[in-house]
Amino acid sequence: RQRQMCIRDRNMCFKLMYRIAEISPSDIKPRERLRGVISKVTGREIRPDRDIFSRVTRAEGSEIIEMLKRILRSEQNKLKRSDKHGTCNAGKEEPP
């Protein structure tokens, strides 16, 4: 049986998603956006009324974290390209 995703990795997912939401605001709440990423990585429908990490394995969790890091880097790069005067600080931090 596969091991489940640990609390530390779950927290990392939320941390990354909230950083993405800061840089790239959306009407869709961060939890919903994260649910979409989890669904994409696992290939399963993730029910919004339950624990969105239920049945997510450690390996899938690692893939989700890597995908969130790629999304964060992409959003930071978009921000840097659009910020011609260097006045915005939101995109300066590198992902963990």
C-alpha positions as CSV (number, residue, x, y, z in Angstrom):
1,R,0.0,0.0,0.0
2,Q,1.2,3.5,-0.9
3,R,2.1,5.9,1.8
4,Q,-0.1,9.0,2.1
5,M,1.1,12.6,1.7
6,C,2.5,14.0,5.0
7,I,1.2,17.1,6.7
8,R,4.4,19.0,6.0
9,D,4.0,18.5,2.2
10,R,0.3,19.4,2.4
11,N,1.2,22.6,4.1
12,M,3.9,23.3,1.4
13,C,1.2,22.9,-1.2
14,F,-1.0,25.5,0.4
15,K,2.0,27.8,1.0
16,L,2.9,27.7,-2.6
17,M,-0.7,28.1,-3.8
18,Y,-1.2,31.2,-1.6
19,R,2.0,32.7,-3.0
20,I,0.7,32.0,-6.5
21,A,-2.6,33.6,-5.6
22,E,-0.8,36.8,-4.3
23,I,1.1,37.2,-7.6
24,S,-1.7,36.1,-9.8
25,P,-5.1,37.0,-8.2
26,S,-8.2,35.2,-9.4
27,D,-11.9,35.0,-8.5
28,I,-11.2,31.3,-7.9
29,K,-10.2,30.6,-4.3
30,P,-6.7,29.2,-3.7
31,R,-8.1,25.9,-2.3
32,E,-10.1,25.4,-5.5
33,R,-7.1,26.2,-7.6
34,L,-5.1,23.7,-5.6
35,R,-7.9,21.1,-6.1
36,G,-7.5,21.5,-9.8
37,V,-3.7,20.9,-9.7
38,I,-4.2,17.8,-7.5
39,S,-6.9,16.5,-10.0
40,K,-4.6,17.2,-12.9
41,V,-1.6,15.4,-11.3
42,T,-3.6,12.4,-10.0
43,G,-6.0,12.0,-12.9
44,R,-8.8,11.7,-10.3
45,E,-11.8,13.8,-9.6
46,I,-11.2,15.6,-6.3
47,R,-14.4,16.3,-4.4
48,P,-14.6,19.8,-3.0
49,D,-16.6,18.7,0.1
50,R,-13.9,16.4,1.4
51,D,-10.2,16.5,2.3
52,I,-8.7,17.4,-1.1
53,F,-5.5,15.4,-0.2
54,S,-7.4,12.2,0.6
55,R,-5.8,9.2,-1.3
56,V,-2.9,11.4,-2.6
57,T,0.3,9.4,-2.3
58,R,3.7,10.8,-1.3
59,A,4.9,10.4,-4.9
60,E,1.9,12.3,-6.2
61,G,2.4,14.9,-3.5
62,S,6.0,15.5,-4.8
63,E,4.7,15.9,-8.3
64,I,2.0,18.4,-7.1
65,I,4.7,20.4,-5.2
66,E,7.0,20.5,-8.3
67,M,4.1,21.6,-10.5
68,L,3.2,24.4,-8.0
69,K,6.8,25.5,-8.0
70,R,6.8,25.6,-11.8
71,I,3.6,27.7,-11.8
72,L,5.0,30.0,-9.2
73,R,8.2,30.5,-11.2
74,S,6.1,31.2,-14.4
75,E,4.0,33.8,-12.6
76,Q,7.1,35.4,-11.1
77,N,8.6,35.6,-14.6
78,K,5.4,37.1,-16.0
79,L,5.4,39.7,-13.2
80,K,9.1,40.6,-13.9
81,R,8.4,41.0,-17.6
82,S,5.4,43.3,-16.9
83,D,7.2,45.3,-14.2
84,K,9.4,47.5,-16.4
85,H,10.2,50.0,-13.6
86,G,11.3,47.5,-10.9
87,T,8.8,48.9,-8.4
88,C,7.0,45.7,-7.5
89,N,8.5,43.4,-4.9
90,A,6.0,40.5,-5.2
91,G,8.1,38.5,-7.7
92,K,11.5,38.9,-6.1
93,E,11.4,35.8,-3.9
94,E,12.5,32.4,-5.3
95,P,10.4,29.3,-4.7
96,P,11.7,26.9,-2.0
